[in-house]
């Protein structure tokens, strides 16, 4: 029964949330509303999200020290894949603000009491699995093109990547494969976590609704994915410090995008 609940939620039948049609203006309005949520109490959101730049710096130092320089970019790009998990507490804060409830930072931890927590964990594990597959794919691509021995310095790494034909192939194929991974994650999770927090519909219904949202609104949702990817890249450039601002704004904006994409539940 527990597994059944994860798949279908509180109901015994598979839910099918109604997906709305939205426009490009709705995407930018969601961003504006996300910024407004952030500006309500920006200091504690930045504090809450400092773990992301700290984790990014740690991973960069670890890969450099372990002679794994080629994995720095895949790890940075991986923030796009695991971003929906990283911002889950922020969805909850936006949900509480919308409902007129207290929005102190501690309520970001209220997710652990959600009845949909098992489904949230399942989808989160799926994203972590995709992240691992992405890292393995990136390492395999590098090894096939540039050999098994990784460069021992940043200068050697840049010379290999930008100074050889194999390096240019790595850039082209790496970005194409990364785009495919990002598109899969976007389709499966663009509104999955906010939907699960709002309604205990189960993992299958939430992921299916997310895919239907992309199919019905390809241009707005793809634009959203492009904005997310661009802002996350910008956030990683200044030693990952920008993530402390980018992630909370995007997290709140995702909640508002969810509200636009999924019709509110009709209650009797």
N, C-alpha and C positions, 0 to 999 in steps of 0.2 A: 504493500500500500504506500509506503514511503516513496518508492521509486515512481509509482503511478502519480503521486501528488507532485513530484518534481516535474513530470512531463506535462500534466494537464492542469496543475494548480488546485485551488480549493474545490472547483467544480468537477463533477464526474465526467463531463464532456469537454472536448477540445474547444477552448474559447476562440473567437474570431473577431478581435477588435476592428472597428470601422476605421479605415484609413482615409484621411482627407486629402484633397488636392491643394497644394500650396504653390506660391510663386517665389521668385527670387527675393522680392521685397520682404517676405516672411523670414527668410534666412537672416537678413541683416537686422530685422526687428528682433529676432531671437538673440542675436549677438548683443544688441543694445540692451535688452532686458537682462541678459547675463552680466553685462558690465554694471548695470544698476544694482543687481543683487550683490555683486562683489563690492561695490562702493559703499554699501550699507555699513559694513564692518570690515574694511580691507585689511586691517592690521592682523586680526586673528586668522584670516584666511591665508595670508602670506606665511604666518607662523605654521599653520597647519600643513601647508604645501612645501615647506622648506625641505622635507624629506626627499622630494623629487630631484632638485639640483644636487643635494648631498649624495644621493644614490648615484646620480649621473657622474659626478666627479670621482666617486669611489670606483665605479666600473671602469672609467677611463684610466685611472691610475693603475688599477689591477691589470687591465689588458696591456698597458704599456710595460709594466714591471714584469709581466709574465711572457713578454715577447709575443703578444697577440695583437699587434697594431692593426692588422687588417680587420679585426672584429670591432674596432671602435665605431666605425660608421654603421654597421648593421645593428649594434646595440643602440646607437642614437636613433636610427630609423625605427627600431622596435618600440619606441615610445608611442608611435602612431598605433601599433597593434594592441598594446596593453593600456592605452589611454582611457578607454571606457571603464576599466577596473579602477584605475587610479583616481577617477573623479566621482566614484559612486557616493561617497559621503557628501559631496557637494550637491548632488541631485536631491538628497534628503533635505539639505538646508533650504534649497529653493522650494521644495515641496512644502516645507513648514512655513516659509515666508508667505507663500501663496495662500496658505490656509490661515494666516494671521497668528501663527504660533511663535514661540520663542525660537530665535535663530542663533543662539550661542554656539560656539564651535564644538562643544561637547556633544551636540545633537548629531554631528556627523557620524558618531559612533552608534546612533540609534538603529542603523541598518542591521546590526546583529540581532535585533528583536523582530525583524520583519518576518511575517509568515512565509514569505517567498524566499527566505534565505537559502534553503537547499537548491532551488532553481538558480539563484544568483551564483552560488558556488559552482554549480555545474557549468554554467556559461563562462564563468571566470576561468575554470580549469581548461575549457575549450580554447580560450584565448591564449592562455599560458602555453598550451600545446602547440598552437600555431606559431607562437613566438619562438619556441624551441626549434620547430621545423624550419622557420625562417633563418635562424642562426646556423643550423646545420647546412641548409641550402647555400647560404652565403659563403661559408667556409669551403664547401665542396667546389663551388664555382671558382673561388680564388685558387684553390689547390690545382684544379684542372687547367687553369689558364697560366698561373705564375709559379706553380710548383709547390711542393710540400713544405719547403723551408721558408718561414716567415722572416721578413726584414728585421734587423736588429736595431735600427734607428729610424726616426721619423723621416730623415733625409732620404734614406734608402727606400722607404715605403712610397714617398711622393715620386721618386725617380721611377720606380717600377710602374706606378699607376698612371702617371701623366707623361712618362717619357718612352713608353713602349706601346706597340700595337696591341699586345695582349692586355695591357692596362686599359686601353680605350675600350676593348671588348668587355672588360670587367665592368667599366662604368656603364656601358650601354645595357648589357644583359642584367647587371645587378639592379639597375633602376627599373627595367621592364619587369623583372621578377618581383621586385619590391612593390611595384604598382599593383600587380595581381594580388599579392598578399593583402595590401591595404584595401583594395576593392572588396575582397572577400569579407574582411573584418567590418568594413563600412556597411555592407549589405546585411550582415548578420547581427550587427549590434548598434546601428545608428540610434535606435530608440529602445533597445531591449531592456537595459537596466532601469531607465526611468519607468518603463511600463511595468516591470516586475515590482518596483517599489510602490507604484500607484495601485496596481491590481495584481493579485496572486493568480495569474493566468497560467503559470507553468512555463518551463523553458521552451518547449516546442512552439507554443502559441506566440510567445514573445519574439522568438527568432523569426518565425514565419511572418509576423506582422511587420517586423523590421525590413524583411526582404520585399514584402508587398509595398511598403512605403517607398523604397527605392524604385521599384518597377513602375509605380503610379506617378512618381515625381522624380524622374531621372535627373533633370537639369538642376533643380534646387538641391537635391541630396548630394549629387556629385560636386556641386559648388561648395556645399558645406564640408565635404570631405577634403576638398582642395584647401579651403580656408584653415581647417584643423591642421592639416599636414604642414602648411606654410607657417602657421603660428608656432607649432611645436618645433619646427626647424629653427625659426628665429629665436625661440626660447632657449635652445641648446647652444647657440653660438657664443654668448658671453659666459662661458664656463658653466653652462646649464642654469645660470642664475635666473634667467628670464622665465623658466618653468614655474617659479613660485608665483608669477603673475598670470602667465598664460593658462595654466591648468585650471585655476579656480574660475577664471572668466569663461573658458570653454565649457567647464563642468556645469556652471549655472546656465549658460546659453543652451546646452544640450537639453536641459529640462524644458525650457521654453520651446525649443524646436519640437520636442515630443508632444507638447500640448497642442501645437499647431498641426502635427501630422496625424495624431490619433484622436478621434472624436471622444468626447467625455462619455463615461458610462452612464447609461440611462437607468435611473432608479425609479421604482414605482412609488 
